[in-house]
Amino acid sequence: MNPFFKILNQLYYISMKSNLISTLFLVLLFQLTQLKCQTIYVSDTIEPGTIWNADTVKVIGDLYVPQGVKLQIISGTYIEFQGHFKLEISGSIDALGALNDTIVFTNHNTTDFFTDTLSSKGGWAGIHLHNSYSSPDSAVFEYCKIQFAKKFGEYAEDVMGGAVRAENFGNLIIRNSELSSNMVICYTDGVEGAAGGAIYCKNVNQILIENNIFLKNRSFDVGGAICINPGCHARIDKNTFKENTAMWWDVNGGWIFMGGAGGAISTFDAFAFSPSISNNYCFNNQSVTGIIYTSNQEALVYNNVISNNYGVGFFDGHQGSVTRIFNNTIVNNNSYSGGIELFSRARVYNNICWGNERYPGQVSDQIHIQNATSGYQLFYNCVEYGNGGTNSIYEYPDFISPTLGAGLQYDGSDANWNLSDLSPCVNHGTADTTGLYIPATDIDDNPRIVGTSIEMGAFENINVITNIAANSKETESSGVYPNPGRSRLTVYSDSQNSRFQLFDGSGSLVMEKIFPGNELNIDVGTLKAGTYFYRIFSESYGSNTKTGKWIKIF
């Protein structure tokens, strides 16, 4: 007998002895029946009102969600495909897991998933969203784990989007999830070949891919993890890409030819929409043409860290593009074309491109402009070799804890790519940010623009907030208290006629005071709670300048 029913039988017997125990039995019975303790088997068409709330859902055939129908999946559900079956959706889906109770999509038998590249063995057929472009219905995947989806086929077959393929669809949101070990295989390259090891999108109204982990996904052509094709409004933000691959190869006349684009991300839309690619980490991915590859009219690519990959960090391939590439840290990649390669007239500023090597010790121009089209702009970059443009620097960035060398043999995720207080990149970004799309925060959500200066690279050093602070001697004889504080703030200084300035997180000056003595009491009760930055200095900007961070609590 099932242990669950054994317990119920024993409780029932005891309950006959006492009305109180009987009441407790009924309460316990209700609670136990709410627990997931069953396996269900599903296939064919999903009916309206379907909710998967089981321990395990075993998929024994292709599934279809028709238009007007929503499939809801409750957190903690384990969905196991028993063969190469797909989940096809023309309606909508809500797969809403929780932080410690994820929803899992996987295959029952993953034997030969990686080793057999001549079939779909070891995988299931993925999720296909389509034919619902004008509908308000959407697909939401949150706190999910999608793994071991695999597609193998010929050119122009279904070899796109190993885990998720969305075409002619309304809205797609994938957030706080892990997409790992998904694959698309086609041994002919081209626009309808293998694309998007984990995700492929075309003609999707709105796409948000945010705060996910992409690990060990593979495409045999473009988009090791993600491929965004025409007709999509896409934002790809705050994700980590590690060990994804976008490559094809061909042996001809004794020579091996290799290609592929976008080891982590590939986007293409020559005449319409452009994506926003920001605040992502890209470590130990592989591709011939760009770890991030774009071919769009005007993409925004900023606040990304791209290190220890095989391939150029960022490649802009649209000759008419005016894509903006700024505040990225692109370092220690094994690359024939430095950190950034342009086939466009892109605007490239506030980036750090350092240590990107062809072979150990052989460093090329860090921003490769030989194929750039007329009108490109370079300014305020930190580069090791080559042209960084106007107001650029050529000094070592001085990271907190970088990897020891370039390429895949070092784990980029083990490094700390923050800038030291003495880094020449601190406060050396462009001072005039007008029209440059500089965001309010860096990759770590620290304020990006404080006072009048910003950093080069993806990280803002919040210990050194102005050029004055960077070049002056700090002393403990001035400061503020209490910190954190609520309604009152005391400012002290050992200098007479000192000036006190307080900036909010966006860098706006919210308060300025002059105190003739050595101490000043300020009412700060009307300020909103949050992080502020202060500066204390004498009227002559002498050597006693003090800067720091002050936190306002409720």
C-alpha positions in Angstrom: 0.0 0.0 0.0 1.1 3.6 -0.7 2.7 5.0 2.5 0.5 8.0 2.2 -2.6 5.9 2.4 -1.2 3.8 5.2 -0.9 6.9 7.3 -4.4 7.9 6.5 -5.8 4.5 7.5 -4.0 4.6 10.8 -5.2 8.2 11.5 -8.8 7.2 10.6 -8.7 4.2 13.1 -7.4 6.5 15.9 -10.0 9.1 15.1 -12.8 6.7 15.9 -11.7 6.8 19.5 -12.0 10.6 20.0 -14.0 13.4 18.6 -11.0 15.8 19.1 -8.7 13.5 17.3 -11.3 13.1 14.6 -11.3 16.9 14.1 -7.5 16.9 13.9 -7.6 14.1 11.4 -9.9 16.0 9.1 -7.6 19.1 9.3 -4.5 17.0 8.6 -6.3 15.1 5.8 -7.1 18.5 4.1 -3.5 19.6 4.4 -2.0 16.4 3.0 -4.3 16.4 0.1 -3.0 19.8 -0.9 0.5 18.5 -1.2 2.0 17.5 -4.5 2.3 13.8 -4.3 1.3 12.5 -7.7 2.6 12.0 -11.2 0.4 12.8 -14.2 0.8 11.9 -17.8 0.0 14.4 -20.6 -0.1 14.6 -24.4 -2.3 16.1 -27.2 -4.4 19.3 -26.8 -4.4 21.3 -23.5 -7.9 22.1 -22.4 -9.1 25.5 -21.1 -8.4 26.0 -17.4 -5.5 23.5 -17.2 -3.2 23.9 -14.2 -0.2 21.6 -13.7 0.3 21.3 -9.9 1.9 17.9 -9.6 5.2 16.6 -8.4 6.0 15.3 -11.9 4.4 15.8 -15.2 5.4 13.1 -17.7 5.0 14.2 -21.3 4.3 11.2 -23.5 3.5 12.9 -26.8 3.5 16.3 -28.5 1.4 18.9 -26.6 -0.6 21.8 -28.1 -2.0 24.9 -26.4 -4.6 26.4 -28.8 -5.3 30.1 -29.2 -7.4 31.5 -26.3 -6.2 28.8 -23.9 -3.6 29.5 -21.1 -1.5 26.7 -19.5 -0.6 27.5 -15.9 2.3 25.7 -14.2 2.7 25.9 -10.4 6.1 26.3 -8.7 7.9 23.1 -7.9 6.5 21.1 -10.9 9.0 18.8 -12.6 8.1 18.3 -16.3 9.8 15.4 -17.9 9.6 14.7 -21.6 9.6 10.9 -22.3 10.8 11.3 -25.9 11.6 13.9 -28.5 8.3 15.7 -28.0 7.5 19.4 -28.1 5.3 21.8 -26.3 3.6 23.9 -29.0 1.7 27.1 -27.9 -0.6 29.3 -29.9 -2.3 30.5 -26.7 -0.3 31.5 -23.6 1.6 30.0 -20.8 2.5 31.1 -17.2 5.3 29.0 -15.8 5.8 30.9 -12.5 8.3 29.2 -10.2 9.7 30.6 -7.0 13.3 31.3 -5.8 13.6 28.0 -3.9 10.9 26.1 -5.8 11.7 26.2 -9.5 9.8 24.7 -12.4 12.0 22.2 -14.4 11.6 21.3 -18.0 13.9 18.4 -19.0 14.3 15.1 -20.8 14.0 11.7 -19.1 17.1 10.2 -20.7 20.0 12.5 -21.6 22.4 9.7 -22.7 24.5 10.8 -25.7 23.1 14.4 -25.6 26.5 16.0 -26.1 28.3 13.2 -27.9 25.8 12.4 -30.6 25.7 15.4 -33.0 24.0 13.4 -35.8 20.6 13.1 -34.2 18.4 14.5 -31.5 19.3 11.7 -29.2 19.2 12.6 -25.5 16.9 15.6 -25.9 13.3 16.8 -26.1 12.0 19.1 -28.8 11.6 22.3 -26.9 8.8 25.0 -26.6 7.4 26.6 -29.7 5.4 29.8 -29.4 3.7 30.9 -32.6 0.7 32.3 -34.4 -0.5 34.6 -31.7 1.2 37.9 -32.7 -1.8 40.2 -32.5 -3.1 38.6 -29.3 -2.5 40.1 -25.9 -1.6 36.6 -24.6 2.0 36.2 -23.6 4.5 33.6 -22.4 6.1 34.1 -19.0 8.8 31.9 -17.6 10.0 32.9 -14.2 12.3 30.8 -11.9 12.4 28.0 -14.3 15.1 25.6 -15.4 14.9 24.6 -19.0 17.5 22.0 -20.1 18.4 19.2 -22.5 16.2 20.4 -25.4 17.8 19.4 -28.7 17.1 19.9 -32.4 18.8 18.3 -35.3 17.9 18.7 -39.0 18.5 20.1 -42.4 18.7 23.7 -43.6 15.3 25.5 -43.2 13.9 22.8 -40.9 13.1 23.3 -37.2 16.7 23.9 -36.1 16.1 27.1 -34.3 15.6 27.8 -30.6 16.7 24.6 -28.8 14.7 25.4 -25.6 12.3 28.2 -26.8 11.4 29.2 -30.3 9.0 32.2 -30.6 7.7 33.4 -34.0 4.7 35.7 -34.8 4.0 36.0 -31.1 2.9 38.7 -28.7 5.1 38.9 -25.6 7.8 36.7 -24.2 9.3 37.2 -20.7 12.1 34.9 -19.4 13.3 36.0 -16.0 15.3 34.6 -13.1 15.7 31.3 -14.8 18.5 28.9 -16.0 18.7 27.7 -19.5 21.4 25.1 -19.8 22.6 22.3 -22.1 20.3 23.1 -25.0 21.4 22.6 -28.6 20.5 23.2 -32.3 22.4 21.3 -35.0 22.5 21.8 -38.7 25.6 21.2 -40.8 24.7 23.8 -43.4 25.2 27.5 -42.4 22.9 30.3 -43.4 20.0 32.4 -42.4 17.7 29.4 -41.9 20.3 27.2 -40.4 21.0 26.5 -36.7 20.2 29.6 -34.6 19.7 30.1 -30.9 21.0 27.2 -28.8 18.6 28.2 -26.1 16.3 30.9 -27.5 15.3 32.0 -31.0 12.9 34.9 -31.7 11.4 36.3 -34.9 8.5 38.8 -35.2 7.8 38.9 -31.5 6.2 42.1 -30.2 8.1 42.5 -26.9 10.9 40.4 -25.5 12.4 40.7 -22.0 15.2 38.3 -21.2 16.4 39.3 -17.7 18.5 38.0 -14.8 19.0 34.5 -16.2 21.9 32.1 -16.4 22.8 30.6 -19.8 25.2 27.7 -19.4 26.6 25.3 -22.0 24.1 25.9 -24.8 25.2 25.3 -28.3 24.3 26.4 -31.8 26.1 25.0 -34.9 25.9 28.5 -36.5 24.7 31.6 -34.8 23.5 32.6 -31.3 25.1 30.1 -28.9 22.5 31.0 -26.3 20.2 33.6 -27.9 19.4 34.6 -31.5 17.1 37.6 -32.1 16.0 37.9 -35.7 13.9 40.6 -37.5 10.6 42.0 -36.1 11.5 42.0 -32.4 11.6 44.6 -29.7 14.1 43.0 -27.4 15.8 43.8 -24.1 18.5 41.5 -22.9 19.6 42.6 -19.4 21.5 41.3 -16.3 22.1 37.8 -17.6 25.2 35.6 -17.2 26.4 33.7 -20.2 29.0 31.0 -19.6 30.5 28.2 -21.8 28.0 28.7 -24.7 29.2 28.1 -28.3 28.2 29.3 -31.8 30.4 27.5 -34.4 30.3 25.6 -37.6 33.2 23.9 -39.4 33.9 22.4 -42.7 36.8 20.3 -44.0 37.8 21.0 -47.6 41.0 20.1 -49.4 42.7 19.3 -46.2 41.8 22.6 -44.6 39.4 23.2 -41.8 37.1 26.2 -42.2 35.3 27.6 -39.2 32.6 30.2 -38.7 29.7 31.2 -36.5 28.5 34.4 -34.8 27.4 35.4 -31.4 28.8 32.9 -28.9 26.4 34.3 -26.3 24.1 36.6 -28.3 23.3 37.2 -31.9 20.8 39.9 -33.1 19.9 40.8 -36.7 17.4 43.3 -38.0 18.8 45.4 -40.8 15.9 47.7 -41.5 13.7 47.9 -38.4 14.0 47.3 -34.6 17.2 47.4 -32.6 17.8 45.6 -29.3 19.2 46.8 -25.9 21.9 44.6 -24.6 23.1 45.7 -21.2 24.5 44.6 -17.8 25.4 41.1 -18.9 28.4 38.9 -18.0 29.9 36.8 -20.7 32.6 34.3 -19.6 34.3 31.4 -21.5 32.0 31.4 -24.5 33.2 30.5 -28.1 32.5 31.9 -31.5 34.5 33.1 -34.5 32.5 36.3 -35.1 31.8 38.0 -31.8 30.7 36.8 -28.4 28.0 39.4 -28.8 27.2 40.0 -32.4 24.8 42.6 -33.7 23.6 43.6 -37.2 21.0 46.3 -36.4 20.5 49.9 -37.3 21.1 51.3 -33.9 21.5 48.9 -31.0 22.5 49.9 -27.5 25.3 47.8 -26.0 26.5 48.9 -22.6 27.6 47.9 -19.1 28.6 44.4 -20.2 31.6 42.5 -19.0 33.1 40.2 -21.7 36.1 38.2 -20.6 38.1 35.1 -21.2 36.1 34.0 -24.3 37.3 32.6 -27.6 36.5 35.2 -30.1 36.3 39.0 -30.4 34.2 40.4 -27.5 31.8 42.5 -29.6 31.2 42.5 -33.3 29.0 45.1 -35.1 28.2 43.8 -38.5 25.7 46.2 -40.1 27.6 48.6 -42.4 25.0 51.3 -41.9 24.7 50.9 -38.2 25.1 53.7 -35.7 25.0 51.3 -32.8 26.2 52.8 -29.5 28.8 50.7 -27.7 29.7 52.2 -24.4 30.9 51.5 -20.8 31.8 47.9 -21.5 34.7 46.0 -20.0 36.1 43.7 -22.7 39.2 42.0 -21.5 41.5 38.9 -21.8 39.7 37.3 -24.7 41.5 35.1 -27.2 40.8 37.2 -30.2 42.2 37.9 -33.7 40.4 41.3 -33.7 40.9 42.8 -30.3 38.0 43.5 -28.0 35.6 45.3 -30.5 35.4 44.9 -34.2 33.4 47.3 -36.5 32.0 46.7 -39.9 29.8 49.8 -39.2 29.8 53.5 -38.3 29.2 52.8 -34.7 29.8 55.2 -31.8 32.3 53.7 -29.3 33.0 55.4 -26.0 33.9 54.8 -22.4 35.0 51.2 -23.0 37.9 49.3 -21.6 39.5 47.0 -24.1 42.6 45.4 -22.7 44.6 42.1 -22.9 42.7 40.7 -25.9 45.3 38.5 -27.6 45.6 36.5 -30.8 48.1 34.1 -29.2 49.8 34.4 -25.8 51.6 37.7 -25.7 50.5 38.7 -29.2 48.1 41.7 -28.9 46.5 43.4 -31.8 44.6 46.7 -32.0 42.0 46.5 -29.2 39.3 48.3 -31.3 39.5 46.9 -34.8 38.4 49.6 -37.3 40.0 48.3 -40.5 36.6 47.4 -41.9 34.6 50.2 -40.3 32.5 52.4 -42.6 32.9 56.2 -42.8 31.4 58.1 -39.9 32.3 55.8 -37.0 33.3 57.6 -33.8 35.8 56.7 -31.1 36.3 58.7 -27.9 37.1 58.3 -24.2 38.2 54.6 -24.4 41.0 52.8 -22.5 42.9 50.6 -24.9 46.2 48.7 -24.7 47.1 49.0 -28.4 45.7 50.8 -31.4 43.5 53.8 -31.7 41.0 54.5 -28.8 39.9 57.8 -30.3 39.9 61.3 -28.8 40.6 61.7 -25.1 41.5 58.1 -24.7 44.0 56.6 -22.3 46.6 53.8 -22.8 47.3 52.9 -19.2 46.6 49.6 -17.4 43.1 49.8 -16.0 44.2 48.4 -12.6 41.3 45.9 -11.9 40.8 44.6 -8.4 41.5 41.0 -9.2 41.7 40.1 -12.9 42.3 36.7 -14.5 46.0 35.8 -15.0 45.8 35.7 -18.8 43.6 35.5 -21.9 41.5 32.8 -23.2 39.4 29.8 -22.1 42.0 28.3 -19.8 41.1 31.0 -17.2 37.7 31.3 -15.6 36.4 34.9 -16.2 33.8 34.5 -13.5 36.5 34.0 -10.8 37.8 37.5 -11.4 36.8 40.9 -9.9 36.7 43.4 -12.8 35.9 46.4 -10.5 38.4 49.3 -10.8 40.7 50.1 -7.9 40.7 53.5 -6.4 43.9 54.3 -8.2 42.7 53.1 -11.6 43.3 55.7 -14.4 39.8 54.8 -15.7 38.2 56.3 -12.6 36.6 59.6 -13.4 38.1 59.5 -16.9 34.9 58.8 -18.9 33.4 61.5 -21.0 32.3 64.5 -18.9 29.6 65.6 -21.3 27.0 62.8 -21.3 24.4 64.8 -23.3 22.7 62.5 -25.9 25.0 59.5 -25.1 22.3 57.3 -23.4 24.4 56.9 -20.3 22.2 55.0 -17.8 21.7 56.0 -14.2 23.5 52.9 -12.8 26.4 50.6 -13.6 26.4 46.8 -13.9 26.2 46.5 -10.1 23.4 49.1 -9.8 25.7 51.7 -8.3 25.1 55.3 -9.4 26.7 55.9 -12.7 26.8 59.7 -12.8 27.9 61.3 -9.6 28.9 64.9 -9.7 30.5 65.6 -13.0 32.5 62.5 -13.7 32.0 58.9 -14.7 34.2 55.9 -15.1 35.3 54.0 -18.2 34.1 50.4 -18.3 31.1 48.6 -16.8 31.8 49.4 -13.1 31.6 52.7 -11.3 34.0 53.1 -8.4 31.8 54.6 -5.6 34.8 55.3 -3.3 36.1 58.0 -5.6 33.3 60.1 -6.8 35.0 63.2 -8.4 38.2 64.2 -10.0 38.9 66.4 -6.9 38.5 63.4 -4.6 40.8 61.3 -6.8 43.6 63.8 -6.8 43.4 65.0 -3.2 44.5 63.7 0.2 41.7 62.3 2.3 41.7 62.7 6.1 39.5 61.3 8.9 39.3 64.8 10.5 36.2 65.5 8.4 33.0 63.5 7.8 29.4 63.0 8.7 27.4 61.2 11.4 25.3 59.4 12.2 25.7 57.1 9.2 23.1 55.6 8.5 21.0 58.5 9.7 17.3 59.5 9.8 16.3 63.1 10.3 19.4 65.0 11.5 22.9 65.0 10.0 26.1 66.5 11.6 28.9 67.5 9.3 32.3 68.2 10.8 35.6 69.5 9.4 38.9 70.7 10.8 39.0 73.6 8.3 37.2 76.9 8.7 34.7 78.0 6.0 34.1 74.5 4.7 31.6 73.7 2.0 29.3 70.6 2.2 27.6 69.1 -0.9 25.2 66.2 -1.0 24.4 64.3 -4.2 21.6 61.8 -4.7 22.1 58.4 -6.5 21.7 59.9 -9.9 24.5 62.5 -9.2 22.2 65.5 -8.8 23.2 68.0 -6.2 20.4 68.0 -3.5 22.0 70.1 -0.8 24.9 72.6 -0.4 25.9 74.3 2.8 28.8 76.5 4.0 29.7 76.4 7.7 32.2 78.9 9.1 33.1 76.8 12.1 34.0 73.2 12.4 30.6 71.6 12.7 27.2 71.9 11.0 23.8 70.4 12.0 21.4 69.8 9.1 17.8 68.8 9.0 17.5 66.0 6.4 14.1 64.7 7.4 12.5 65.6 4.0 15.0 63.6 2.0 13.9 60.3 0.6 15.5 57.1 2.0 18.4 55.8 -0.1 22.1 56.2 -0.8 23.7 59.6 -1.1 27.2 60.8 -1.7 28.8 63.8 0.1 31.8 66.0 -0.4 33.4 68.3 2.2 36.1 70.8 1.1 37.5 74.2 1.9 36.6 77.1 -0.3 40.1 76.9 -1.9 39.6 73.1 -2.7 42.7 72.4 -0.6 44.2 69.2 0.4 41.5 68.4 3.0 38.8 67.3 0.6 36.7 64.4 2.0 34.2 62.3 0.0 32.0 59.4 1.1 28.7 57.7 1.1 25.8 58.4 3.4 22.7 56.3 3.8 19.3 57.8 4.7 17.0 55.3 6.4 13.3 55.7 7.3 
